[in-house]
């Protein structure tokens, strides 16, 4: 049974998955490896992966070029634990390790219901996206499958980009690739938030962009990736050996990514010690460190004898859903009030009298009991500015209470019967430390809670200029917004109007000016505004699209099959009849009008009177228009006229006739 798999990516774009079945798997170019990879950029035996049933461990086998996990080189023969989603670099190969519970990645022949499909006609390509399922915490990972289909007739190059979360959380298996006509290529987009306190939990609006390199054509897919919080905690006791009368320090560290409320207490097995910890309850923000102090005392200190070491535990319990409990072991050195040699028989009476006197003085001059705060809580660790913070507490031996905010008193001299108050937050913002101070005479103790006061998202504005667009016309569009209380904003929908690159996120207010494009249908824009604690509000803006219309400037217009009066006549436009025009020719001297029944014909631009909501010169330019057929060849006949040619007479040669004499 497989416990994981390796996805191997070659530089030429080839990809193959290898299941991990054996407890120990070796990887290298030699055929003696469990996984033999045919490339001379790795060693014969490069690295191994093994499992003990609980952990999966990678070990570099003294490779020449080294093995890198998430960009860090692994020391030779030193184990490296794999959690899943790690990127392993060996030579020129990129290898992704996956856990068992993840399905092998295979090219999809059918599109599931969760697939987002976008199509672009020119340049001709299509993308299919299968988003990751479910939410996951930092340290874990999920993958999206992106299929790119070249529907054109030429080989094309594509570039893949992703935004919407920190760049080091995203890995693209093939950020650049070349696709033959009619072929489909698969790209894996791996999301792995780093396990750090600053890895903010919440929803991340991720945008996958596929760019056609030759024409800069762009397709975008929007994914909502939900990152959970994770818990992590550290503590240390200083000093671990505590003498009577000494105070200890407990160092706390929230190593997780969410606010962590904690309750602190002490306990020893024999029940002979009492503990005072100030404050007994705290809340730590992500990554926050805090030091609390306290004291350990013997409930009934011994009068005589030797010092006794008593073990105790300081316990910290989380008040979130995890309810984890951790402890730090310490040692309390209980020292008797008097040394062991004190009770000598000769001095027994004197000592007893002295002790009685001390006890009597202690009763008469005993100090007031020390106040104690057993509980202190707030109604929520996150409060919107303007909403009251409810404070509740339980305490004993207190004569008055004071409430401080970030060290400044805000409520003073509260009566000892008070157990709750409300705190105004209209003038507060950001992380706030609220302290409760209980006093009794000259003694006082305090408890603290951390609260984040955030500015709530107010009712903002989201506008577009112009407020409507004209179909088939190249136009400039600008949008502006202002959302009080937002820490970041994002706009979707503009990619359907213009291919101009815009930023993935913006501030609480801003504008995008001069986007040039053509809108052939109503434009639906969405403004996503996020506040300090991750609340998201959406504002929709609908920009309608109207048709460009023209009328004959005179009595009527004859329309031709092409922008030439020698073309075939396809119809006429009667006087004062409005028609929709959808294109101009490359010369700008002809425009195309739509006729009933789906027919379209060309007419001279100067024969039209068009609505003032658009400029005819901004109409979409149609570069492929009907042309005239070649002219029919004409036969030229030659007429021949006969003429008389004079021939000179042949010369006559005289002859002599002989005579005969008788």
ZISULMO-V465106 format. One record per residue. N is the residue number from 0. RES is the residue in three letters. SS is DSSP state (helix for helix, strand for strand, loop for the rest). Layout:
# ZISULMO-V465106
N:RES:SS
N:RES:SS
This chain:
# ZISULMO-V465106
0:UNK:loop
1:UNK:loop
2:UNK:loop
3:UNK:strand
4:UNK:strand
5:UNK:strand
6:UNK:strand
7:UNK:strand
8:UNK:strand
9:UNK:loop
10:UNK:loop
11:UNK:loop
12:UNK:loop
13:UNK:loop
14:UNK:strand
15:UNK:strand
16:UNK:strand
17:UNK:strand
18:UNK:strand
19:UNK:strand
20:UNK:loop
21:UNK:loop
22:UNK:loop
23:UNK:strand
24:UNK:strand
25:UNK:strand
26:UNK:strand
27:UNK:strand
28:UNK:loop
29:UNK:loop
30:UNK:loop
31:UNK:loop
32:UNK:loop
33:UNK:loop
34:UNK:strand
35:UNK:strand
36:UNK:loop
37:UNK:loop
38:UNK:loop
39:UNK:loop
40:UNK:loop
41:UNK:loop
42:UNK:loop
43:UNK:loop
44:UNK:loop
45:UNK:loop
46:UNK:strand
47:UNK:strand
48:UNK:strand
49:UNK:strand
50:UNK:strand
51:UNK:loop
52:UNK:loop
53:UNK:loop
54:UNK:loop
55:UNK:strand
56:UNK:strand
57:UNK:strand
58:UNK:strand
59:UNK:strand
60:UNK:loop
61:UNK:loop
62:UNK:loop
63:UNK:loop
64:UNK:loop
65:UNK:loop
66:UNK:strand
67:UNK:strand
68:UNK:strand
69:UNK:loop
70:UNK:loop
71:UNK:strand
72:UNK:strand
73:UNK:loop
74:UNK:loop
75:UNK:strand
76:UNK:loop
77:UNK:loop
78:UNK:loop
79:UNK:strand
80:UNK:strand
81:UNK:strand
82:UNK:loop
83:UNK:loop
84:UNK:loop
85:UNK:loop
86:UNK:strand
87:UNK:strand
88:UNK:strand
89:UNK:strand
90:UNK:loop
91:UNK:loop
92:UNK:strand
93:UNK:strand
94:UNK:strand
95:UNK:strand
96:UNK:strand
97:UNK:strand
98:UNK:strand
99:UNK:loop
100:UNK:loop
101:UNK:loop
102:UNK:loop
103:UNK:loop
104:UNK:loop
105:UNK:loop
106:UNK:loop
107:UNK:loop
108:UNK:loop
109:UNK:loop
110:UNK:loop
111:UNK:loop
112:UNK:loop
113:UNK:loop
114:UNK:strand
115:UNK:strand
116:UNK:strand
117:UNK:strand
118:UNK:strand
119:UNK:strand
120:UNK:loop
121:UNK:loop
122:UNK:loop
123:UNK:loop
124:UNK:strand
125:UNK:strand
126:UNK:strand
127:UNK:strand
128:UNK:strand
129:UNK:strand
130:UNK:loop
131:UNK:loop
132:UNK:loop
133:UNK:loop
134:UNK:loop
135:UNK:strand
136:UNK:strand
137:UNK:loop
138:UNK:loop
139:UNK:loop
140:UNK:loop
141:UNK:strand
142:UNK:strand
143:UNK:strand
144:UNK:strand
145:UNK:strand
146:UNK:strand
147:UNK:strand
148:UNK:strand
149:UNK:strand
150:UNK:loop
151:UNK:loop
152:UNK:loop
153:UNK:loop
154:UNK:loop
155:UNK:strand
156:UNK:strand
157:UNK:strand
158:UNK:strand
159:UNK:strand
160:UNK:strand
161:UNK:strand
162:UNK:strand
163:UNK:loop
164:UNK:loop
165:UNK:loop
166:UNK:helix
167:UNK:helix
168:UNK:helix
169:UNK:strand
170:UNK:strand
171:UNK:strand
172:UNK:loop
173:UNK:loop
174:UNK:loop
175:UNK:strand
176:UNK:strand
177:UNK:strand
178:UNK:strand
179:UNK:loop
180:UNK:loop
181:UNK:loop
182:UNK:loop
183:UNK:strand
184:UNK:strand
185:UNK:strand
186:UNK:strand
187:UNK:strand
188:UNK:strand
189:UNK:strand
190:UNK:strand
191:UNK:loop
192:UNK:loop
193:UNK:loop
194:UNK:loop
195:UNK:loop
196:UNK:loop
197:UNK:loop
198:UNK:loop
199:UNK:loop
200:UNK:loop
201:UNK:strand
202:UNK:strand
203:UNK:strand
204:UNK:strand
205:UNK:strand
206:UNK:strand
207:UNK:strand
208:UNK:strand
209:UNK:strand
210:UNK:strand
211:UNK:strand
212:UNK:loop
213:UNK:loop
214:UNK:loop
215:UNK:loop
216:UNK:strand
217:UNK:strand
218:UNK:strand
219:UNK:strand
220:UNK:strand
221:UNK:strand
222:UNK:strand
223:UNK:strand
224:UNK:strand
225:UNK:strand
226:UNK:strand
227:UNK:strand
228:UNK:loop
229:UNK:loop
230:UNK:loop
231:UNK:loop
232:UNK:strand
233:UNK:strand
234:UNK:strand
235:UNK:strand
236:UNK:strand
237:UNK:strand
238:UNK:loop
239:UNK:loop
240:UNK:strand
241:UNK:strand
242:UNK:strand
243:UNK:loop
244:UNK:loop
245:UNK:loop
246:UNK:strand
247:UNK:strand
248:UNK:strand
249:UNK:strand
250:UNK:strand
251:UNK:strand
252:UNK:strand
253:UNK:strand
254:UNK:loop
255:UNK:loop
256:UNK:loop
257:UNK:loop
258:UNK:loop
259:UNK:strand
260:UNK:strand
261:UNK:strand
262:UNK:strand
263:UNK:strand
264:UNK:strand
265:UNK:strand
266:UNK:strand
267:UNK:loop
268:UNK:loop
269:UNK:loop
270:UNK:loop
271:UNK:loop
272:UNK:strand
273:UNK:strand
274:UNK:strand
275:UNK:strand
276:UNK:strand
277:UNK:strand
278:UNK:loop
279:UNK:loop
280:UNK:strand
281:UNK:strand
282:UNK:strand
283:UNK:strand
284:UNK:loop
285:UNK:loop
286:UNK:loop
287:UNK:loop
288:UNK:strand
289:UNK:strand
290:UNK:strand
291:UNK:strand
292:UNK:strand
293:UNK:strand
294:UNK:strand
295:UNK:strand
296:UNK:strand
297:UNK:strand
298:UNK:loop
299:UNK:loop
300:UNK:loop
301:UNK:loop
302:UNK:loop
303:UNK:loop
304:UNK:loop
305:UNK:loop
306:UNK:loop
307:UNK:strand
308:UNK:strand
309:UNK:strand
310:UNK:strand
311:UNK:strand
312:UNK:strand
313:UNK:strand
314:UNK:strand
315:UNK:strand
316:UNK:strand
317:UNK:strand
318:UNK:loop
319:UNK:loop
320:UNK:loop
321:UNK:loop
322:UNK:loop
323:UNK:loop
324:UNK:strand
325:UNK:strand
326:UNK:strand
327:UNK:strand
328:UNK:strand
329:UNK:strand
330:UNK:strand
331:UNK:strand
332:UNK:strand
333:UNK:strand
334:UNK:loop
335:UNK:loop
336:UNK:loop
337:UNK:loop
338:UNK:loop
339:UNK:loop
340:UNK:loop
341:UNK:loop
342:UNK:loop
343:UNK:loop
344:UNK:helix
345:UNK:helix
346:UNK:helix
347:UNK:helix
348:UNK:helix
349:UNK:helix
350:UNK:helix
351:UNK:helix
352:UNK:helix
353:UNK:helix
354:UNK:helix
355:UNK:helix
356:UNK:helix
357:UNK:helix
358:UNK:helix
359:UNK:helix
360:UNK:helix
361:UNK:helix
362:UNK:helix
363:UNK:helix
364:UNK:loop
365:UNK:loop
366:UNK:loop
367:UNK:loop
368:UNK:loop
369:UNK:loop
370:UNK:loop
371:UNK:strand
372:UNK:strand
373:UNK:strand
374:UNK:strand
375:UNK:strand
376:UNK:strand
377:UNK:strand
378:UNK:loop
379:UNK:loop
380:UNK:loop
381:UNK:strand
382:UNK:strand
383:UNK:strand
384:UNK:loop
385:UNK:loop
386:UNK:loop
387:UNK:loop
388:UNK:strand
389:UNK:strand
390:UNK:strand
391:UNK:strand
392:UNK:strand
393:UNK:strand
394:UNK:strand
395:UNK:strand
396:UNK:loop
397:UNK:loop
398:UNK:loop
399:UNK:strand
400:UNK:strand
401:UNK:strand
402:UNK:strand
403:UNK:strand
404:UNK:strand
405:UNK:loop
406:UNK:loop
407:UNK:strand
408:UNK:strand
409:UNK:strand
410:UNK:strand
411:UNK:strand
412:UNK:strand
413:UNK:strand
414:UNK:strand
415:UNK:loop
416:UNK:loop
417:UNK:loop
418:UNK:loop
419:UNK:strand
420:UNK:strand
421:UNK:strand
422:UNK:strand
423:UNK:loop
424:UNK:loop
425:UNK:loop
426:UNK:loop
427:UNK:loop
428:UNK:loop
429:UNK:strand
430:UNK:strand
431:UNK:strand
432:UNK:strand
433:UNK:strand
434:UNK:strand
435:UNK:strand
436:UNK:strand
437:UNK:strand
438:UNK:strand
439:UNK:strand
440:UNK:loop
441:UNK:loop
442:UNK:strand
443:UNK:strand
444:UNK:strand
445:UNK:strand
446:UNK:strand
447:UNK:strand
448:UNK:strand
449:UNK:strand
450:UNK:strand
451:UNK:strand
452:UNK:strand
453:UNK:strand
454:UNK:loop
455:UNK:loop
456:UNK:loop
457:UNK:loop
458:UNK:loop
459:UNK:loop
460:UNK:strand
461:UNK:strand
462:UNK:strand
463:UNK:strand
464:UNK:strand
465:UNK:loop
466:UNK:loop
467:UNK:strand
468:UNK:strand
469:UNK:strand
470:UNK:loop
471:UNK:loop
472:UNK:strand
473:UNK:strand
474:UNK:strand
475:UNK:strand
476:UNK:strand
477:UNK:strand
478:UNK:strand
479:UNK:strand
480:UNK:strand
481:UNK:strand
482:UNK:loop
483:UNK:loop
484:UNK:loop
485:UNK:loop
486:UNK:loop
487:UNK:strand
488:UNK:strand
489:UNK:strand
490:UNK:strand
491:UNK:strand
492:UNK:loop
493:UNK:helix
494:UNK:helix
495:UNK:helix
496:UNK:loop
497:UNK:loop
498:UNK:loop
499:UNK:loop
500:UNK:loop
501:UNK:loop
502:UNK:loop
503:UNK:loop
504:UNK:loop
505:UNK:strand
506:UNK:loop
507:UNK:loop
508:UNK:strand
509:UNK:strand
510:UNK:strand
511:UNK:strand
512:UNK:strand
513:UNK:strand
514:UNK:strand
515:UNK:strand
516:UNK:strand
517:UNK:strand
518:UNK:loop
519:UNK:loop
520:UNK:loop
521:UNK:loop
522:UNK:strand
523:UNK:strand
524:UNK:strand
525:UNK:strand
526:UNK:strand
527:UNK:strand
528:UNK:strand
529:UNK:strand
530:UNK:loop
531:UNK:loop
532:UNK:loop
533:UNK:loop
534:UNK:loop
535:UNK:strand
536:UNK:strand
537:UNK:strand
538:UNK:strand
539:UNK:strand
540:UNK:strand
541:UNK:strand
542:UNK:strand
543:UNK:strand
544:UNK:strand
545:UNK:strand
546:UNK:loop
547:UNK:loop
548:UNK:strand
549:UNK:strand
550:UNK:strand
551:UNK:strand
552:UNK:loop
553:UNK:loop
554:UNK:loop
555:UNK:strand
556:UNK:strand
557:UNK:strand
558:UNK:strand
559:UNK:strand
560:UNK:loop
561:UNK:loop
562:UNK:loop
563:UNK:loop
564:UNK:loop
565:UNK:loop
566:UNK:loop
567:UNK:loop
568:UNK:strand
569:UNK:strand
570:UNK:strand
571:UNK:strand
572:UNK:strand
573:UNK:strand
574:UNK:loop
575:UNK:loop
576:UNK:loop
577:UNK:loop
578:UNK:strand
579:UNK:strand
580:UNK:strand
581:UNK:strand
582:UNK:strand
583:UNK:strand
584:UNK:loop
585:UNK:loop
586:UNK:loop
587:UNK:loop
588:UNK:loop
589:UNK:strand
590:UNK:strand
591:UNK:strand
592:UNK:strand
593:UNK:strand
594:UNK:loop
595:UNK:helix
596:UNK:helix
597:UNK:helix
598:UNK:loop
599:UNK:strand
600:UNK:strand
601:UNK:strand
602:UNK:strand
603:UNK:strand
604:UNK:helix
605:UNK:helix
606:UNK:helix
607:UNK:strand
608:UNK:strand
609:UNK:strand
610:UNK:loop
611:UNK:loop
612:UNK:loop
613:UNK:loop
614:UNK:loop
615:UNK:helix
616:UNK:helix
617:UNK:helix
618:UNK:strand
619:UNK:loop
620:UNK:strand
621:UNK:loop
622:UNK:loop
623:UNK:loop
624:UNK:loop
625:UNK:loop
626:UNK:loop
627:UNK:loop
628:UNK:loop
629:UNK:loop
630:UNK:loop
631:UNK:loop
632:UNK:loop
633:UNK:loop
634:UNK:loop
635:UNK:loop
636:UNK:loop
637:UNK:loop
638:UNK:loop
639:UNK:loop
640:UNK:loop
641:UNK:loop
642:UNK:loop
643:UNK:loop
644:UNK:loop
645:UNK:loop
646:UNK:loop
647:UNK:loop
648:UNK:loop
649:UNK:loop
650:UNK:loop
651:UNK:loop
652:UNK:loop
653:UNK:loop
654:UNK:loop
655:UNK:loop
656:UNK:loop
657:UNK:loop
658:UNK:loop
659:UNK:loop
660:UNK:loop
661:UNK:loop
